[in-house]
Amino acid sequence: MGIKIVCNNKKAYHDYFIDETVEAGIMLTGTEVKSLRDGKGNLKDCYALIKDGEAWVLGFHISPYSHGNINNPDPLRTRKLLLHKKEIERLSGKIKEKGMAVVALKVYFKDGRAKLELGLARGKKQYDKREAMKERSDQREIERAMKVK
């Protein structure tokens, strides 16, 4: 079946250094799954939280399904993440370190199941962002020069 990417969080790569990634399942209702299959998801300002030994995702917006009824769930509701207990404990330990957070990077379907890729992130300072932008523009100029030759 393969992987079908629904949405990416490009802002996360701009605002954070991503140290490692983890794949998690998401508990969704039927109309949420149909809406995601239509590509109606948004990960901007989306992050994960560990509370009482369970992982939750906050700020993940899934637009209501167009053919759904009045029982469509709230688009910004808190959704449970499906992770193994050891993965949750490891992430919880890393979050307690100074300056670490768990942000959502992308949502995709893998073998028909909705998955969320989480990234263990450290915040970037303003000068780090400027430096990254400069490196990208320098790389583009080098590629242009190579293409001309």
Secondary structure, DSSP 8 states (H G I E B T S, - for coil): --EEEEEE-HHHHHHEEEEEEEEEEE---HHHHHHHHTT-EE-TT-EEEEETTEEEEES-EE---TT--TT---TT--EEEE--HHHHHHHHHHHTSTTEEEEEEEEEEETTEEEEEEEEEEE--HHHHHHHHHHHHHHHHHHHHHHH-
